[in-house]
Amino acid sequence: MNKIKFSVVIPLFNKTKSVCRTLDSIIKQRFQAAEIIIVDDGSTDDSAEKVLALNLPQVRLVKQANLGVSAARNYGVSLAKYEHIAFIDADDQWSPFFLLEMSKLIERFPGHEFFASNYQKVCNHDVFIDPKLAIGHIPPRGSVLDNYFTIAGHGDLPFMVSSTVITRRLFKQVGGFPVGEIMGEDQALFSQVALWASIVYSPLILLKYHTDSENRACDRHLPNDLLPFAKRLVDWVDNESHDAHLNEAILTYCAAHICQLVKLNLGVGNLVIAQQLLKYPCCKLKPFHFVGFYLWLFMKLISSPRAYLTQLKGSSININSL
């Protein structure tokens, strides 16, 4: 008899259009969750009421003031009764086989504490996009990833938080999700797991990751500097790590993060911010992107010199060399 039991943790904030769809994907699992904990993070719409109206016996809805997604997830984990925690956001969908495959990975790879699967992005009304993964061949039955930073530094993330399972013990060891950080909390957890534990990975596509949902943090905030998770990694490389190979992989991962920020800022005309971001030395670890973005910036400066000067006068950004 299979003794594995999953506690599912869902942070909820103003997801009235999608939360029932997410819960439906959990209820239809071939391997049923032992409990579903939904933490309403101060929603101002009727999301919580929709959850209650479903009257699902395994669902526990708790409420907190609006403290952010990290605090909501951490609170959910603190309430969980079982050792294996599965996260899913209130706008994503699991394949019916997600928890079943996670249970098989736990059995196939005893002693490991973090498990994840592949996913598909969903955007623009059911347009499905495969992530661009620099991962190579993974056996269908799964494998241990020993190069998370290399994979994530040369392609899309190999998994999303909604396609992960972690033990409570490891979650506590790495400190959970960082509270008070508007963005990057998922990568903060992944990075700590990659530094201190192993990642068991299934290549099966078991998650629909919705980029077309309402009220997404990445749509509301455009960072003008490295997110905290990347700053902590750079600091760790500078002050604690003595593994040259790992250091290069981590800095390349951070460079990929910076390049994404540069792309987003150039796309909306934030020329000064893009220029400052490109000053981080680790950007040169992505030479093709580094040169390409500088050419893009140069063309923007030629076509919009007045906009650049206006931004420069109003800028208070001060990025120190790393």
C-alpha positions in Angstrom: 0.0 0.0 0.0 1.4 3.4 -1.0 2.0 5.5 2.1 2.9 8.7 0.3 0.6 11.6 1.2 0.6 15.0 -0.4 -0.3 18.3 1.2 -1.2 20.8 -1.6 -0.5 24.5 -0.9 -2.2 27.2 -2.9 -1.6 30.9 -2.4 -4.7 32.9 -3.4 -5.0 36.6 -4.3 -7.7 37.9 -6.6 -7.9 34.8 -8.9 -11.7 34.7 -9.4 -11.4 33.8 -13.1 -9.0 30.8 -12.6 -9.1 29.3 -9.1 -12.0 26.9 -9.8 -10.1 25.7 -12.9 -7.0 25.1 -10.8 -9.0 23.2 -8.1 -10.7 21.1 -10.8 -7.3 20.0 -12.0 -6.4 18.9 -8.5 -9.6 17.0 -7.8 -9.2 15.1 -11.1 -5.8 13.7 -10.0 -5.3 9.9 -10.5 -3.4 10.0 -7.2 -5.5 12.1 -4.8 -4.1 14.7 -2.5 -4.5 14.1 1.2 -5.3 17.7 1.8 -5.5 21.0 0.0 -4.6 24.1 1.9 -5.6 27.4 0.3 -4.2 30.6 1.8 -6.3 33.6 0.9 -3.7 36.5 0.9 -6.2 39.3 1.5 -8.2 38.9 -1.7 -10.5 41.8 -2.6 -12.6 39.9 -5.1 -14.8 36.9 -4.6 -12.1 34.3 -5.1 -12.5 32.9 -1.5 -16.3 32.7 -1.9 -15.9 30.7 -5.1 -13.7 28.2 -3.3 -16.2 27.9 -0.4 -19.1 27.4 -2.8 -17.4 24.3 -4.2 -17.8 22.6 -0.8 -14.8 20.3 -1.3 -14.2 18.2 1.8 -10.4 18.0 1.5 -10.0 21.8 1.0 -9.0 24.0 4.0 -9.3 27.7 3.3 -7.5 30.0 5.7 -7.1 33.8 5.5 -4.3 36.2 6.2 -3.7 39.9 5.6 -2.1 40.8 2.3 1.5 39.8 3.0 2.5 38.4 -0.4 2.7 35.1 -2.1 5.8 33.9 -0.1 4.2 34.5 3.2 1.0 32.7 2.0 3.0 29.7 0.9 5.1 29.6 4.0 1.9 29.8 6.1 0.4 27.0 4.1 3.4 24.7 4.7 3.3 25.5 8.4 -0.3 24.1 8.5 0.4 21.0 6.4 0.0 17.6 8.0 2.1 15.6 5.6 5.8 15.5 4.7 5.5 16.0 1.0 4.3 19.5 -0.1 3.1 20.1 -3.6 2.7 23.8 -4.7 0.4 25.1 -7.3 -0.6 28.7 -8.0 -4.3 29.5 -8.3 -4.1 30.2 -12.1 -2.2 27.0 -13.1 -3.4 23.5 -14.0 -1.9 20.1 -13.3 -2.2 17.1 -15.7 -4.3 14.4 -14.1 -1.1 12.4 -13.7 1.0 15.0 -11.8 0.8 13.7 -8.3 0.9 10.1 -9.5 4.2 10.8 -11.3 5.5 12.6 -8.2 4.7 9.6 -6.1 6.6 7.4 -8.5 9.6 9.6 -8.4 9.6 9.6 -4.6 9.6 5.8 -4.8 12.2 5.5 -7.5 14.6 7.9 -5.9 14.5 7.2 -2.2 16.4 9.7 0.0 15.8 12.7 -2.2 13.6 15.6 -1.1 12.8 17.8 -4.2 10.9 16.6 -7.2 9.8 18.5 -10.3 8.4 18.0 -13.8 8.4 19.7 -17.2 5.6 22.0 -18.2 4.0 24.0 -21.0 3.3 27.7 -21.1 -0.2 28.8 -22.0 -0.8 32.3 -23.4 -3.2 34.2 -25.5 -6.2 32.1 -25.0 -4.9 28.5 -25.1 -1.8 28.9 -27.2 0.6 26.3 -26.0 4.4 27.0 -26.0 7.1 24.5 -25.0 9.9 26.0 -22.9 13.3 26.2 -24.5 15.2 23.8 -22.2 19.0 23.3 -22.3 18.6 20.0 -20.6 19.5 17.2 -23.0 18.0 13.8 -22.7 16.2 12.8 -19.6 14.9 9.2 -19.3 11.1 9.0 -19.2 11.2 7.5 -15.7 13.1 10.6 -14.5 16.6 11.5 -13.4 18.6 13.5 -10.9 19.6 16.9 -12.2 23.1 17.9 -10.9 23.4 21.1 -13.1 20.4 23.3 -12.4 22.3 26.5 -12.8 23.8 25.4 -16.1 20.4 24.4 -17.4 18.6 27.6 -16.3 21.5 29.8 -17.4 21.3 28.6 -21.0 17.5 28.2 -21.4 14.2 28.5 -19.7 13.7 27.3 -16.2 13.3 23.5 -16.3 10.3 23.6 -14.0 7.9 26.1 -12.4 6.9 26.2 -8.7 3.6 24.7 -9.7 5.3 21.6 -10.9 7.4 20.9 -7.8 7.1 18.8 -4.6 9.4 19.4 -1.6 9.7 17.7 1.8 8.8 19.8 4.8 12.3 19.1 6.2 14.1 20.5 3.2 11.7 23.4 3.0 12.6 24.4 6.5 16.3 23.8 5.9 16.5 26.3 3.0 14.4 28.8 4.8 11.2 28.6 2.7 10.2 31.4 0.4 11.7 34.9 1.1 9.0 37.2 2.5 8.7 40.8 1.3 10.2 40.3 -2.2 7.8 41.3 -4.9 9.3 39.0 -7.6 11.8 36.2 -7.9 10.7 34.3 -4.8 10.4 31.0 -6.9 13.9 31.2 -8.2 15.1 32.1 -4.7 13.8 28.7 -3.4 15.0 26.8 -6.5 18.5 28.3 -6.1 18.8 27.3 -2.4 17.6 23.8 -3.2 20.1 23.5 -6.0 22.9 24.6 -3.7 22.1 22.3 -0.8 20.1 19.3 -2.2 19.5 17.3 -5.3 16.6 17.8 -7.8 14.8 14.7 -9.2 13.2 15.6 -12.5 10.6 14.1 -14.8 10.6 15.2 -18.5 6.9 14.6 -18.7 4.7 17.7 -19.3 2.5 17.7 -16.2 1.7 21.4 -15.8 -0.1 24.0 -17.8 1.7 27.2 -16.7 -0.7 30.1 -17.5 0.9 33.4 -18.5 -2.5 34.8 -19.6 -4.1 34.9 -16.1 -5.2 38.0 -14.2 -3.3 39.8 -11.6 0.2 38.4 -12.2 3.0 40.1 -10.3 5.4 40.1 -13.3 2.8 42.1 -15.3 2.5 44.7 -12.5 6.2 45.2 -11.8 9.2 45.8 -14.1 12.4 45.5 -12.1 15.2 48.1 -12.7 17.9 46.1 -10.9 18.8 42.5 -10.1 16.2 40.7 -8.1 17.2 39.8 -4.5 17.7 36.1 -5.3 20.4 37.0 -7.9 22.1 39.5 -5.6 22.4 36.8 -2.9 23.8 34.3 -5.4 26.5 36.8 -6.6 27.3 37.6 -3.0 27.6 33.9 -2.2 30.0 33.4 -5.1 32.1 36.4 -4.0 32.3 35.5 -0.3 31.6 31.8 0.3 32.0 29.5 -2.7 35.4 28.1 -3.7 34.1 25.9 -6.6 35.2 27.6 -9.8 32.9 25.5 -12.0 29.9 26.1 -9.9 30.7 29.8 -9.6 30.7 30.2 -13.4 27.4 28.3 -13.7 25.8 30.5 -11.1 27.1 33.8 -12.6 25.9 32.7 -16.1 22.5 32.0 -14.5 22.5 35.5 -13.0 23.7 36.9 -16.4 20.7 35.2 -18.1 18.5 36.9 -15.5 20.0 40.3 -16.2 19.6 39.8 -19.9 15.9 39.2 -19.5 15.6 42.4 -17.4 17.5 44.3 -20.1 15.2 42.9 -22.8 12.1 44.0 -20.9 13.4 47.4 -20.2 14.6 48.1 -23.7 11.2 46.9 -24.9 9.4 49.7 -23.0 12.1 52.3 -23.7 13.8 52.4 -20.3 17.2 53.1 -21.9 19.1 54.3 -18.9 18.0 51.3 -16.8 19.0 48.9 -19.6 22.4 50.6 -19.9 23.0 50.4 -16.1 22.1 46.7 -16.1 24.5 45.9 -18.8 27.3 47.2 -16.6 27.2 44.1 -14.4 30.5 42.2 -15.3 28.7 38.8 -15.3 26.7 39.9 -18.4 29.8 39.2 -20.5 29.3 35.5 -19.7 26.4 35.8 -22.2 28.5 37.4 -25.0 25.9 37.0 -27.8 23.2 38.6 -25.7 25.6 41.2 -24.3 26.7 42.5 -27.8 23.2 42.2 -29.2 21.6 44.3 -26.4 24.3 47.0 -26.7 23.6 47.2 -30.4 19.9 47.5 -29.6 20.6 50.2 -27.0 22.8 52.1 -29.5 20.1 52.1 -32.1 17.6 53.3 -29.5 19.9 56.1 -28.5 20.3 57.2 -32.1 16.6 57.2 -32.7 15.5 58.7 -29.3 18.4 60.9 -27.9 16.0 63.3 -26.2 14.2 60.5 -24.4 17.5 59.1 -23.2 18.7 62.5 -21.9 15.4 63.1 -20.1 15.7 59.7 -18.4 19.3 60.3 -17.5 18.5 63.6 -15.7 15.7 61.9 -13.7 17.7 58.8 -12.9 18.9 58.0 -9.4 20.1 54.5 -10.3 23.5 53.6 -8.9 24.7 50.1 -9.8 28.0 49.2 -8.3 30.4 47.0 -10.2 30.4 43.5 -9.0 
